[in-house]
Amino acid sequence: MKYGVRIGLIRLLGYNVVEDNVYPAFLDKNQPIGLESIKGYLEKKCRYPFEVRIIDFHQDIWQSDLEKVAINSRDEHEFEPSVGLVTVIKKIFDKAKLAELDIIGLSAPMSSEKMLSCFLWHLTSNHEYRNKIILVGNLISTFCYDQIIENYPSVFCCVGSGEECLLSLCDYIVSKKERKEEMIDNIRTDLILGNITVPGLFFS
């Protein structure tokens, strides 16, 4: 794909742990469609080749894997991923081939904060994803973006609607590829200097 953009959007699972049992926070019959809406928006607006891979944590893991999703809480704000969850995350990452992508987006609904912490821990501690734009969206990003970027300074947060934010990031990536310039090392500088404007984007 010449001068195009590859995007992976992961819909995280909100869940509750009760007496060591894991329960989804809401039923699939109420499945949100935000990521599908973003994909449709990009299809209308992008003037260059692009690919969007939607990975649905609700449907792309097995029940046996869901039972492994146990988090060991160190304190109120920090969470250490269990071995079982890391295995599940790696399985999803391998299936989606995230290492090939330019943008890795995490859609974090309410009650998915522990899951989000584990995904971000895995992404930011793995050298394979160092040159990717890691973008967090949905309700947790909108209301807790300051905590996210404080704990994970390399991560970007989208506050509010994600369509225009993601489109602006795609435009930026393509412009850098056309000029054969490094993208991830320059984006913060360009944002600070006002060389680019990305609606709803917050960063450290």
C-alpha positions as a Markdown table, in Angstrom:
| # | Residue | x | y | z |
|---|---|---|---|---|
| 1 | Met | 0.0 | 0.0 | 0.0 |
| 2 | Lys | 1.9 | 3.1 | -1.2 |
| 3 | Tyr | 1.4 | 6.2 | 0.9 |
| 4 | Gly | -1.7 | 4.7 | 2.6 |
| 5 | Val | -2.6 | 4.2 | 6.2 |
| 6 | Arg | -3.3 | 1.0 | 8.1 |
| 7 | Ile | -5.5 | 1.3 | 11.3 |
| 8 | Gly | -6.4 | -1.2 | 13.9 |
| 9 | Leu | -9.4 | -0.4 | 16.2 |
| 10 | Ile | -9.9 | -2.6 | 19.2 |
| 11 | Arg | -13.2 | -2.6 | 21.1 |
| 12 | Leu | -12.2 | -3.4 | 24.7 |
| 13 | Leu | -14.4 | -5.4 | 27.0 |
| 14 | Gly | -16.0 | -3.8 | 30.1 |
| 15 | Tyr | -16.2 | -6.5 | 32.8 |
| 16 | Asn | -16.6 | -7.0 | 36.5 |
| 17 | Val | -14.9 | -9.5 | 38.8 |
| 18 | Val | -17.1 | -11.0 | 41.5 |
| 19 | Glu | -15.7 | -13.7 | 43.8 |
| 20 | Asp | -13.0 | -14.6 | 41.2 |
| 21 | Asn | -15.6 | -15.0 | 38.4 |
| 22 | Val | -15.4 | -12.7 | 35.4 |
| 23 | Tyr | -18.6 | -11.2 | 34.0 |
| 24 | Pro | -19.1 | -9.0 | 30.9 |
| 25 | Ala | -20.3 | -5.5 | 31.9 |
| 26 | Phe | -23.1 | -5.5 | 29.2 |
| 27 | Leu | -24.7 | -8.0 | 26.8 |
| 28 | Asp | -23.9 | -8.3 | 23.1 |
| 29 | Lys | -27.4 | -7.3 | 22.2 |
| 30 | Asn | -26.5 | -3.8 | 23.2 |
| 31 | Gln | -23.3 | -3.8 | 21.1 |
| 32 | Pro | -22.0 | -0.3 | 20.3 |
| 33 | Ile | -21.3 | 0.7 | 16.7 |
| 34 | Gly | -18.9 | 3.6 | 17.2 |
| 35 | Leu | -15.9 | 1.9 | 15.5 |
| 36 | Glu | -18.0 | 0.9 | 12.5 |
| 37 | Ser | -19.2 | 4.5 | 12.2 |
| 38 | Ile | -15.6 | 5.7 | 12.2 |
| 39 | Lys | -14.7 | 3.3 | 9.5 |
| 40 | Gly | -17.6 | 4.5 | 7.3 |
| 41 | Tyr | -16.6 | 8.1 | 7.9 |
| 42 | Leu | -13.0 | 7.4 | 6.7 |
| 43 | Glu | -14.3 | 5.6 | 3.7 |
| 44 | Lys | -16.2 | 8.8 | 2.6 |
| 45 | Lys | -13.4 | 11.2 | 3.5 |
| 46 | Cys | -10.0 | 9.6 | 2.8 |
| 47 | Arg | -8.4 | 10.6 | -0.5 |
| 48 | Tyr | -5.8 | 7.8 | -0.3 |
| 49 | Pro | -5.7 | 4.1 | 0.2 |
| 50 | Phe | -6.4 | 3.0 | 3.8 |
| 51 | Glu | -7.3 | -0.2 | 5.7 |
| 52 | Val | -9.3 | -0.4 | 9.0 |
| 53 | Arg | -9.2 | -3.6 | 11.0 |
| 54 | Ile | -11.8 | -3.8 | 13.7 |
| 55 | Ile | -11.0 | -6.2 | 16.5 |
| 56 | Asp | -14.0 | -6.9 | 18.8 |
| 57 | Phe | -12.8 | -8.2 | 22.2 |
| 58 | His | -16.4 | -9.3 | 22.9 |
| 59 | Gln | -16.5 | -11.7 | 19.9 |
| 60 | Asp | -12.8 | -12.4 | 19.1 |
| 61 | Ile | -11.9 | -14.2 | 22.3 |
| 62 | Trp | -13.1 | -17.6 | 23.6 |
| 63 | Gln | -15.1 | -18.0 | 26.8 |
| 64 | Ser | -12.2 | -20.0 | 28.2 |
| 65 | Asp | -9.9 | -17.0 | 27.6 |
| 66 | Leu | -12.4 | -14.7 | 29.3 |
| 67 | Glu | -12.1 | -16.8 | 32.4 |
| 68 | Lys | -8.4 | -16.1 | 32.4 |
| 69 | Val | -8.9 | -12.3 | 32.6 |
| 70 | Ala | -7.9 | -11.8 | 36.2 |
| 71 | Ile | -6.2 | -8.6 | 37.3 |
| 72 | Asn | -3.9 | -8.3 | 40.3 |
| 73 | Ser | -4.5 | -4.8 | 41.8 |
| 74 | Arg | -1.4 | -3.2 | 43.3 |
| 75 | Asp | -3.3 | 0.0 | 44.4 |
| 76 | Glu | -6.3 | 2.0 | 43.2 |
| 77 | His | -4.7 | 3.3 | 40.1 |
| 78 | Glu | -2.1 | 0.7 | 39.1 |
| 79 | Phe | -2.8 | -2.8 | 37.7 |
| 80 | Glu | -0.4 | -5.6 | 37.0 |
| 81 | Pro | -1.5 | -7.8 | 34.1 |
| 82 | Ser | -1.9 | -11.5 | 35.0 |
| 83 | Val | -0.2 | -14.1 | 32.9 |
| 84 | Gly | -3.6 | -15.2 | 31.5 |
| 85 | Leu | -4.5 | -11.8 | 30.3 |
| 86 | Val | -1.1 | -11.2 | 28.6 |
| 87 | Thr | -1.7 | -14.5 | 26.8 |
| 88 | Val | -5.1 | -13.3 | 25.6 |
| 89 | Ile | -3.8 | -9.9 | 24.6 |
| 90 | Lys | -0.9 | -11.4 | 22.6 |
| 91 | Lys | -3.4 | -13.7 | 20.8 |
| 92 | Ile | -5.5 | -10.7 | 19.7 |
| 93 | Phe | -2.4 | -8.7 | 18.7 |
| 94 | Asp | -1.1 | -11.6 | 16.6 |
| 95 | Lys | -4.5 | -12.2 | 15.0 |
| 96 | Ala | -4.8 | -8.5 | 14.0 |
| 97 | Lys | -1.1 | -8.2 | 13.0 |
| 98 | Leu | -0.9 | -5.0 | 14.8 |
| 99 | Ala | 2.8 | -4.6 | 14.1 |
| 100 | Glu | 1.9 | -3.8 | 10.5 |
| 101 | Leu | -0.3 | -0.9 | 11.4 |
| 102 | Asp | 0.3 | 2.9 | 11.6 |
| 103 | Ile | -2.4 | 3.6 | 14.2 |
| 104 | Ile | -3.5 | 1.3 | 17.0 |
| 105 | Gly | -6.8 | 2.6 | 18.5 |
| 106 | Leu | -8.3 | 1.3 | 21.8 |
| 107 | Ser | -12.0 | 2.0 | 22.3 |
| 108 | Ala | -12.5 | 1.9 | 26.1 |
| 109 | Pro | -16.1 | 1.9 | 27.4 |
| 110 | Met | -16.9 | 2.4 | 31.1 |
| 111 | Ser | -15.8 | -0.4 | 33.4 |
| 112 | Ser | -12.9 | -1.3 | 31.0 |
| 113 | Glu | -10.3 | 0.7 | 32.8 |
| 114 | Lys | -8.4 | -2.3 | 34.1 |
| 115 | Met | -8.4 | -3.9 | 30.7 |
| 116 | Leu | -7.2 | -0.7 | 29.1 |
| 117 | Ser | -4.3 | -0.5 | 31.6 |
| 118 | Cys | -3.2 | -3.9 | 30.6 |
| 119 | Phe | -3.4 | -3.2 | 26.9 |
| 120 | Leu | -1.4 | 0.0 | 27.3 |
| 121 | Trp | 1.1 | -1.7 | 29.5 |
| 122 | His | 1.7 | -4.3 | 26.8 |
| 123 | Leu | 1.8 | -1.8 | 23.9 |
| 124 | Thr | 4.1 | 0.7 | 25.6 |
| 125 | Ser | 6.5 | -1.9 | 27.0 |
| 126 | Asn | 6.9 | -3.7 | 23.7 |
| 127 | His | 9.6 | -2.3 | 21.4 |
| 128 | Glu | 7.6 | -3.7 | 18.4 |
| 129 | Tyr | 5.0 | -0.9 | 18.8 |
| 130 | Arg | 7.4 | 2.0 | 19.6 |
| 131 | Asn | 6.8 | 3.7 | 16.2 |
| 132 | Lys | 3.0 | 3.3 | 16.2 |
| 133 | Ile | 0.5 | 6.0 | 17.2 |
| 134 | Ile | -1.4 | 4.5 | 20.1 |
| 135 | Leu | -4.8 | 6.3 | 20.4 |
| 136 | Val | -7.3 | 5.8 | 23.2 |
| 137 | Gly | -11.0 | 6.8 | 22.7 |
| 138 | Asn | -14.5 | 6.3 | 24.0 |
| 139 | Leu | -15.8 | 7.3 | 27.4 |
| 140 | Ile | -12.8 | 6.5 | 29.6 |
| 141 | Ser | -10.6 | 8.6 | 27.3 |
| 142 | Thr | -13.1 | 11.5 | 27.3 |
| 143 | Phe | -13.4 | 11.7 | 31.0 |
| 144 | Cys | -10.0 | 10.4 | 32.2 |
| 145 | Tyr | -7.6 | 11.5 | 29.5 |
| 146 | Asp | -5.4 | 13.3 | 32.0 |
| 147 | Gln | -4.7 | 10.2 | 34.0 |
| 148 | Ile | -4.0 | 8.1 | 30.9 |
| 149 | Ile | -1.4 | 10.5 | 29.4 |
| 150 | Glu | 0.2 | 10.9 | 32.9 |
| 151 | Asn | 0.6 | 7.2 | 33.3 |
| 152 | Tyr | 1.5 | 6.5 | 29.6 |
| 153 | Pro | 3.2 | 9.6 | 28.2 |
| 154 | Ser | 3.6 | 8.1 | 24.7 |
| 155 | Val | -0.1 | 7.6 | 24.3 |
| 156 | Phe | -2.6 | 9.9 | 22.7 |
| 157 | Cys | -6.2 | 10.4 | 23.8 |
| 158 | Cys | -9.3 | 11.4 | 21.8 |
| 159 | Val | -11.8 | 13.4 | 23.7 |
| 160 | Gly | -15.3 | 13.3 | 22.2 |
| 161 | Ser | -16.1 | 12.1 | 18.7 |
| 162 | Gly | -13.3 | 10.2 | 17.0 |
| 163 | Glu | -14.1 | 10.6 | 13.3 |
| 164 | Glu | -12.3 | 13.9 | 12.7 |
| 165 | Cys | -9.5 | 13.2 | 15.1 |
| 166 | Leu | -8.7 | 9.9 | 13.3 |
| 167 | Leu | -9.0 | 11.5 | 9.8 |
| 168 | Ser | -6.6 | 14.3 | 10.8 |
| 169 | Leu | -4.1 | 11.7 | 12.0 |
| 170 | Cys | -4.4 | 9.7 | 8.8 |
| 171 | Asp | -3.8 | 12.9 | 6.7 |
| 172 | Tyr | -0.7 | 13.6 | 8.8 |
| 173 | Ile | 0.7 | 10.1 | 8.4 |
| 174 | Val | 0.2 | 10.2 | 4.6 |
| 175 | Ser | 1.9 | 13.6 | 4.3 |
| 176 | Lys | 4.9 | 12.3 | 6.2 |
| 177 | Lys | 5.1 | 9.2 | 4.1 |
| 178 | Glu | 5.0 | 11.2 | 0.9 |
| 179 | Arg | 8.0 | 13.3 | 2.1 |
| 180 | Lys | 9.7 | 10.2 | 3.5 |
| 181 | Glu | 9.9 | 11.7 | 7.0 |
| 182 | Glu | 9.8 | 10.0 | 10.3 |
| 183 | Met | 6.3 | 10.4 | 11.7 |
| 184 | Ile | 6.2 | 9.3 | 15.3 |
| 185 | Asp | 9.2 | 11.4 | 16.3 |
| 186 | Asn | 7.7 | 14.6 | 14.8 |
| 187 | Ile | 4.1 | 14.5 | 15.6 |
| 188 | Arg | 4.3 | 16.0 | 19.1 |
| 189 | Thr | 6.6 | 18.8 | 17.8 |
| 190 | Asp | 4.2 | 19.6 | 15.0 |
| 191 | Leu | 1.2 | 19.6 | 17.4 |
| 192 | Ile | 3.0 | 21.9 | 19.8 |
| 193 | Leu | 4.2 | 24.3 | 17.1 |
| 194 | Gly | 0.7 | 24.4 | 15.5 |
| 195 | Asn | 1.9 | 22.9 | 12.3 |
| 196 | Ile | -1.1 | 20.5 | 12.4 |
| 197 | Thr | -4.4 | 20.6 | 14.1 |
| 198 | Val | -6.1 | 17.4 | 15.3 |
| 199 | Pro | -9.6 | 17.9 | 16.8 |
| 200 | Gly | -10.1 | 16.4 | 20.2 |
| 201 | Leu | -6.5 | 15.1 | 20.6 |
| 202 | Phe | -4.8 | 15.3 | 23.9 |
| 203 | Phe | -1.2 | 14.2 | 24.7 |
| 204 | Ser | 1.6 | 14.5 | 27.2 |
